[in-house]
């Protein structure tokens, strides 16, 4: 059942290569069609999620620095 439907759609909508267009044109058209389907975040959502990412990166960097300094201090105490 689905094979006849796929044959009909492929015959009615030839690919860009069959039309004589270079493959890049078809890729660009399909990319633009996909971008129209994207649900973009609101300004408030973008701002709040950006703050959350910046906060988490800052906390991660601080914790890694603290662990590094602790091990550095410990190594300096052992290997005087």
The first five atom37 places (N, CA, C, CB, O) and aatype in JSON, in Angstrom:
{
  "aatype": [20, 20, 20, 20, 20, 20, 20, 20, 20, 20, 20, 20, 20, 20, 20, 20, 20, 20, 20, 20, 20, 20, 20, 20, 20, 20, 20, 20, 20, 20, 20, 20, 20, 20, 20, 20, 20, 20, 20, 20, 20, 20, 20, 20, 20, 20, 20, 20, 20, 20, 20, 20, 20, 20, 20, 20, 20, 20, 20, 20, 20, 20, 20, 20, 20, 20, 20, 20, 20, 20, 20, 20, 20, 20, 20, 20, 20, 20, 20, 20],
  "atom_mask": [
    [1, 1, 1, 1, 1],
    [1, 1, 1, 1, 1],
    [1, 1, 1, 1, 1],
    [1, 1, 1, 1, 1],
    [1, 1, 1, 1, 1],
    [1, 1, 1, 1, 1],
    [1, 1, 1, 1, 1],
    [1, 1, 1, 1, 1],
    [1, 1, 1, 1, 1],
    [1, 1, 1, 1, 1],
    [1, 1, 1, 1, 1],
    [1, 1, 1, 1, 1],
    [1, 1, 1, 1, 1],
    [1, 1, 1, 1, 1],
    [1, 1, 1, 1, 1],
    [1, 1, 1, 1, 1],
    [1, 1, 1, 1, 1],
    [1, 1, 1, 1, 1],
    [1, 1, 1, 1, 1],
    [1, 1, 1, 1, 1],
    [1, 1, 1, 1, 1],
    [1, 1, 1, 1, 1],
    [1, 1, 1, 1, 1],
    [1, 1, 1, 1, 1],
    [1, 1, 1, 1, 1],
    [1, 1, 1, 1, 1],
    [1, 1, 1, 1, 1],
    [1, 1, 1, 1, 1],
    [1, 1, 1, 1, 1],
    [1, 1, 1, 1, 1],
    [1, 1, 1, 1, 1],
    [1, 1, 1, 1, 1],
    [1, 1, 1, 1, 1],
    [1, 1, 1, 1, 1],
    [1, 1, 1, 1, 1],
    [1, 1, 1, 1, 1],
    [1, 1, 1, 1, 1],
    [1, 1, 1, 1, 1],
    [1, 1, 1, 1, 1],
    [1, 1, 1, 1, 1],
    [1, 1, 1, 1, 1],
    [1, 1, 1, 1, 1],
    [1, 1, 1, 1, 1],
    [1, 1, 1, 1, 1],
    [1, 1, 1, 1, 1],
    [1, 1, 1, 1, 1],
    [1, 1, 1, 1, 1],
    [1, 1, 1, 1, 1],
    [1, 1, 1, 1, 1],
    [1, 1, 1, 1, 1],
    [1, 1, 1, 1, 1],
    [1, 1, 1, 1, 1],
    [1, 1, 1, 1, 1],
    [1, 1, 1, 1, 1],
    [1, 1, 1, 1, 1],
    [1, 1, 1, 1, 1],
    [1, 1, 1, 1, 1],
    [1, 1, 1, 1, 1],
    [1, 1, 1, 1, 1],
    [1, 1, 1, 1, 1],
    [1, 1, 1, 1, 1],
    [1, 1, 1, 1, 1],
    [1, 1, 1, 1, 1],
    [1, 1, 1, 1, 1],
    [1, 1, 1, 1, 1],
    [1, 1, 1, 1, 1],
    [1, 1, 1, 1, 1],
    [1, 1, 1, 1, 1],
    [1, 1, 1, 1, 1],
    [1, 1, 1, 1, 1],
    [1, 1, 1, 1, 1],
    [1, 1, 1, 1, 1],
    [1, 1, 1, 1, 1],
    [1, 1, 1, 1, 1],
    [1, 1, 1, 1, 1],
    [1, 1, 1, 1, 1],
    [1, 1, 1, 1, 1],
    [1, 1, 1, 1, 1],
    [1, 1, 1, 1, 1],
    [1, 1, 1, 1, 1]
  ],
  "atom_positions": [
    [[0.81, -1.2, 0.0], [0.0, 0.0, 0.0], [0.86, 1.27, 0.0], [-0.93, -0.01, 1.2], [0.57, 2.21, -0.73]],
    [[1.89, 1.3, 0.8], [2.71, 2.5, 0.89], [3.63, 2.67, -0.31], [3.52, 2.47, 2.16], [4.05, 3.79, -0.6]],
    [[3.95, 1.58, -1.01], [4.86, 1.71, -2.14], [4.22, 2.49, -3.28], [5.28, 0.33, -2.63], [4.9, 3.25, -3.97]],
    [[2.9, 2.32, -3.5], [2.25, 3.09, -4.56], [2.18, 4.57, -4.19], [0.83, 2.55, -4.82], [2.3, 5.44, -5.06]],
    [[2.0, 4.86, -2.91], [1.96, 6.26, -2.46], [3.34, 6.9, -2.61], [1.49, 6.35, -1.0], [3.43, 8.04, -3.05]],
    [[4.4, 6.18, -2.25], [5.74, 6.75, -2.37], [6.12, 6.93, -3.83], [6.76, 5.87, -1.66], [6.85, 7.86, -4.16]],
    [[5.64, 6.05, -4.71], [5.92, 6.21, -6.14], [5.22, 7.45, -6.69], [5.47, 4.96, -6.92], [5.79, 8.19, -7.49]],
    [[3.98, 7.66, -6.23], [3.24, 8.83, -6.71], [3.9, 10.12, -6.25], [1.8, 8.78, -6.22], [4.0, 11.07, -7.03]],
    [[4.35, 10.17, -5.01], [4.98, 11.39, -4.51], [6.33, 11.62, -5.15], [5.13, 11.34, -2.99], [6.69, 12.77, -5.41]],
    [[7.08, 10.56, -5.43], [8.38, 10.75, -6.06], [8.22, 11.19, -7.51], [9.21, 9.47, -5.98], [9.08, 11.91, -8.04]],
    [[7.14, 10.77, -8.17], [6.92, 11.18, -9.56], [6.4, 12.61, -9.63], [5.95, 10.24, -10.25], [6.73, 13.34, -10.56]],
    [[5.59, 13.01, -8.65], [5.03, 14.36, -8.68], [6.03, 15.4, -8.19], [3.77, 14.42, -7.85], [5.95, 16.56, -8.6]],
    [[6.96, 15.02, -7.34], [7.96, 15.94, -6.8], [9.36, 15.43, -7.16], [7.81, 16.09, -5.25], [9.98, 14.75, -6.34]],
    [[9.85, 15.73, -8.34], [11.18, 15.26, -8.69], [12.24, 15.94, -7.82], [11.48, 15.52, -10.18], [12.06, 17.07, -7.37]],
    [[13.33, 15.25, -7.6], [14.4, 15.81, -6.77], [15.06, 16.95, -7.51], [15.44, 14.72, -6.39], [14.95, 17.04, -8.73]],
    [[15.77, 17.83, -6.79], [16.43, 18.97, -7.44], [17.47, 18.55, -8.47], [17.08, 19.84, -6.39], [17.72, 19.27, -9.43]],
    [[18.07, 17.37, -8.27], [19.06, 16.91, -9.23], [18.38, 16.57, -10.54], [19.82, 15.7, -8.68], [18.92, 16.84, -11.62]],
    [[17.17, 15.96, -10.46], [16.44, 15.61, -11.67], [15.98, 16.85, -12.42], [15.24, 14.73, -11.33], [15.85, 16.83, -13.64]],
    [[15.72, 17.95, -11.69], [15.28, 19.18, -12.32], [16.42, 19.93, -12.99], [14.61, 20.08, -11.3], [16.18, 20.87, -13.76]],
    [[17.65, 19.53, -12.72], [18.78, 20.22, -13.3], [19.43, 21.2, -12.34], [18.36, 20.92, -14.54], [20.4, 21.85, -12.72]],
    [[18.92, 21.33, -11.12], [19.52, 22.21, -10.13], [20.71, 21.51, -9.47], [18.48, 22.63, -9.06], [20.7, 20.29, -9.33]],
    [[21.71, 22.27, -9.08], [22.81, 21.63, -8.34], [22.31, 21.16, -6.97], [24.0, 22.6, -8.16], [21.33, 21.71, -6.47]],
    [[22.96, 20.17, -6.36], [22.48, 19.62, -5.08], [22.45, 20.66, -3.97], [23.36, 18.47, -4.67], [21.65, 20.52, -3.04]],
    [[23.29, 21.69, -4.02], [23.33, 22.7, -2.97], [22.01, 23.47, -2.88], [24.48, 23.66, -3.21], [21.61, 23.87, -1.79]],
    [[21.35, 23.67, -4.01], [20.08, 24.41, -4.02], [19.02, 23.63, -3.26], [19.61, 24.7, -5.47], [18.28, 24.2, -2.45]],
    [[18.94, 22.33, -3.5], [17.98, 21.5, -2.79], [18.27, 21.44, -1.31], [17.97, 20.1, -3.37], [17.36, 21.45, -0.49]],
    [[19.55, 21.39, -0.97], [19.93, 21.37, 0.43], [19.53, 22.66, 1.11], [21.44, 21.14, 0.57], [19.0, 22.64, 2.22]],
    [[19.77, 23.79, 0.46], [19.42, 25.09, 1.03], [17.91, 25.22, 1.21], [19.96, 26.23, 0.15], [17.44, 25.71, 2.24]],
    [[17.15, 24.79, 0.23], [15.69, 24.85, 0.33], [15.18, 24.0, 1.48], [15.05, 24.4, -0.98], [14.31, 24.43, 2.24]],
    [[15.71, 22.79, 1.61], [15.27, 21.9, 2.69], [15.7, 22.44, 4.05], [15.82, 20.5, 2.48], [14.98, 22.29, 5.04]],
    [[16.87, 23.06, 4.1], [17.33, 23.65, 5.35], [16.41, 24.79, 5.77], [18.77, 24.16, 5.2], [16.04, 24.89, 6.95]],
    [[16.03, 25.64, 4.84], [15.12, 26.74, 5.16], [13.75, 26.22, 5.59], [14.97, 27.67, 3.96], [13.13, 26.79, 6.49]],
    [[13.27, 25.15, 4.96], [12.0, 24.55, 5.36], [12.07, 24.02, 6.79], [11.6, 23.42, 4.4], [11.13, 24.19, 7.56]],
    [[13.19, 23.39, 7.15], [13.35, 22.88, 8.5], [13.44, 24.01, 9.52], [14.6, 22.01, 8.59], [12.91, 23.89, 10.62]],
    [[14.1, 25.11, 9.16], [14.21, 26.24, 10.08], [12.85, 26.89, 10.35], [15.17, 27.28, 9.52], [12.65, 27.47, 11.42]],
    [[11.92, 26.79, 9.41], [10.58, 27.32, 9.63], [9.81, 26.47, 10.65], [9.8, 27.37, 8.31], [8.86, 26.96, 11.27]],
    [[10.23, 25.21, 10.85], [9.55, 24.32, 11.79], [10.08, 24.46, 13.21], [9.69, 22.88, 11.33], [9.48, 23.94, 14.15]],
    [[11.2, 25.16, 13.38], [11.81, 25.3, 14.69], [10.95, 26.19, 15.59], [13.23, 25.88, 14.57], [10.46, 27.23, 15.15]],
    [[10.78, 25.77, 16.84], [10.08, 26.59, 17.82], [11.14, 27.38, 18.57], [9.21, 25.71, 18.81], [11.87, 26.83, 19.39]],
    [[11.22, 28.67, 18.28], [12.25, 29.51, 18.86], [11.81, 29.95, 20.26], [12.53, 30.72, 17.96], [10.63, 30.2, 20.48]],
    [[12.76, 30.07, 21.21], [12.4, 30.48, 22.57], [12.05, 31.96, 22.63], [13.55, 30.18, 23.54], [12.48, 32.76, 21.8]],
    [[11.26, 32.3, 23.64], [10.92, 33.7, 23.85], [12.13, 34.43, 24.43], [9.68, 33.84, 24.78], [13.09, 33.79, 24.86]],
    [[12.09, 35.74, 24.45], [13.2, 36.53, 24.99], [13.42, 36.22, 26.47], [12.93, 38.05, 24.79], [14.56, 36.08, 26.91]],
    [[12.34, 36.1, 27.24], [12.45, 35.8, 28.66], [13.04, 34.42, 28.89], [11.07, 35.91, 29.33], [13.91, 34.25, 29.75]],
    [[12.59, 33.43, 28.13], [13.11, 32.08, 28.26], [14.58, 32.02, 27.88], [12.29, 31.11, 27.4], [15.37, 31.35, 28.54]],
    [[14.96, 32.72, 26.82], [16.35, 32.76, 26.4], [17.22, 33.39, 27.48], [16.48, 33.52, 25.08], [18.31, 32.89, 27.76]],
    [[16.76, 34.47, 28.07], [17.51, 35.16, 29.12], [17.68, 34.26, 30.34], [16.81, 36.48, 29.52], [18.79, 34.12, 30.86]],
    [[16.6, 33.65, 30.81], [16.67, 32.85, 32.03], [17.53, 31.6, 31.82], [15.25, 32.44, 32.48], [18.29, 31.22, 32.72]],
    [[17.44, 30.98, 30.67], [18.26, 29.79, 30.41], [19.72, 30.16, 30.22], [17.75, 29.05, 29.18], [20.6, 29.38, 30.57]],
    [[19.99, 31.33, 29.67], [21.38, 31.79, 29.53], [21.99, 32.05, 30.9], [21.45, 33.05, 28.67], [23.15, 31.71, 31.14]],
    [[21.22, 32.66, 31.79], [21.69, 32.89, 33.17], [21.97, 31.56, 33.85], [20.66, 33.71, 33.98], [22.97, 31.43, 34.56]],
    [[21.1, 30.58, 33.66], [21.3, 29.28, 34.28], [22.58, 28.61, 33.77], [20.09, 28.37, 34.01], [23.32, 28.02, 34.55]],
    [[22.84, 28.71, 32.49], [24.05, 28.11, 31.91], [25.29, 28.82, 32.45], [24.01, 28.19, 30.37], [26.26, 28.16, 32.83]],
    [[25.27, 30.15, 32.48], [26.43, 30.9, 32.99], [26.68, 30.57, 34.46], [26.2, 32.43, 32.82], [27.83, 30.4, 34.87]],
    [[25.61, 30.46, 35.24], [25.75, 30.11, 36.66], [26.35, 28.72, 36.83], [24.38, 30.19, 37.36], [27.27, 28.54, 37.64]],
    [[25.86, 27.74, 36.1], [26.37, 26.38, 36.23], [27.83, 26.28, 35.77], [25.51, 25.42, 35.42], [28.61, 25.56, 36.39]],
    [[28.2, 26.97, 34.71], [29.59, 26.96, 34.25], [30.49, 27.6, 35.3], [29.74, 27.69, 32.9], [31.59, 27.1, 35.57]],
    [[30.04, 28.69, 35.9], [30.82, 29.36, 36.94], [30.99, 28.47, 38.16], [30.15, 30.68, 37.35], [32.09, 28.36, 38.7]],
    [[29.91, 27.82, 38.61], [30.01, 26.92, 39.75], [30.89, 25.71, 39.46], [28.62, 26.46, 40.15], [31.65, 25.28, 40.33]],
    [[30.81, 25.18, 38.26], [31.66, 24.05, 37.88], [33.13, 24.45, 37.87], [31.25, 23.5, 36.51], [33.98, 23.73, 38.38]],
    [[33.42, 25.61, 37.29], [34.81, 26.09, 37.25], [35.34, 26.33, 38.66], [34.91, 27.37, 36.41], [36.49, 26.01, 38.95]],
    [[34.52, 26.9, 39.54], [34.95, 27.17, 40.9], [35.21, 25.86, 41.66], [33.89, 28.0, 41.64], [36.18, 25.76, 42.4]],
    [[34.36, 24.88, 41.47], [34.56, 23.61, 42.17], [35.8, 22.88, 41.65], [33.33, 22.72, 42.03], [36.54, 22.28, 42.43]],
    [[36.03, 22.92, 40.35], [37.24, 22.29, 39.79], [38.49, 23.0, 40.3], [37.2, 22.32, 38.24], [39.48, 22.35, 40.63]],
    [[38.45, 24.34, 40.37], [39.59, 25.1, 40.89], [39.82, 24.77, 42.35], [39.36, 26.61, 40.71], [40.97, 24.65, 42.77]],
    [[38.76, 24.63, 43.13], [38.91, 24.31, 44.55], [39.54, 22.93, 44.74], [37.56, 24.37, 45.26], [40.44, 22.77, 45.56]],
    [[39.08, 21.95, 44.0], [39.65, 20.6, 44.09], [41.11, 20.62, 43.66], [38.85, 19.6, 43.23], [41.95, 19.97, 44.29]],
    [[41.42, 21.36, 42.61], [42.8, 21.45, 42.13], [43.71, 22.09, 43.17], [42.85, 22.25, 40.84], [44.82, 21.61, 43.42]],
    [[43.25, 23.16, 43.78], [44.06, 23.83, 44.81], [44.23, 22.92, 46.03], [43.41, 25.16, 45.24], [45.3, 22.91, 46.65]],
    [[43.2, 22.18, 46.39], [43.3, 21.26, 47.52], [44.36, 20.21, 47.26], [41.95, 20.6, 47.79], [45.2, 19.95, 48.12]],
    [[44.33, 19.58, 46.08], [45.32, 18.56, 45.77], [46.71, 19.16, 45.62], [44.94, 17.83, 44.48], [47.7, 18.52, 45.98]],
    [[46.8, 20.37, 45.12], [48.08, 21.05, 45.03], [48.64, 21.32, 46.43], [47.94, 22.37, 44.25], [49.83, 21.11, 46.67]],
    [[47.81, 21.79, 47.33], [48.22, 22.0, 48.72], [48.64, 20.69, 49.36], [47.08, 22.65, 49.52], [49.66, 20.63, 50.05]],
    [[47.85, 19.65, 49.15], [48.17, 18.34, 49.73], [49.5, 17.8, 49.2], [47.05, 17.34, 49.42], [50.29, 17.25, 49.96]],
    [[49.74, 17.96, 47.92], [50.99, 17.49, 47.34], [52.17, 18.3, 47.87], [50.93, 17.58, 45.81], [53.24, 17.74, 48.1]],
    [[51.98, 19.6, 48.07], [53.08, 20.43, 48.61], [53.38, 20.06, 50.06], [52.72, 21.93, 48.51], [54.52, 20.2, 50.5]],
    [[52.39, 19.59, 50.8], [52.62, 19.16, 52.19], [53.36, 17.84, 52.24], [51.27, 19.04, 52.93], [54.19, 17.62, 53.12]],
    [[53.08, 16.96, 51.3], [53.7, 15.64, 51.29], [55.12, 15.72, 50.72], [52.86, 14.66, 50.47], [56.04, 15.14, 51.29]],
    [[55.29, 16.42, 49.61], [56.57, 16.43, 48.91], [57.35, 17.72, 49.15], [56.35, 16.24, 47.42], [57.64, 18.45, 48.2]],
    [[57.68, 18.01, 50.39], [58.44, 19.21, 50.73], [59.86, 19.1, 50.33], [58.36, 19.51, 52.18], [60.64, 20.03, 50.54]]
  ]
}
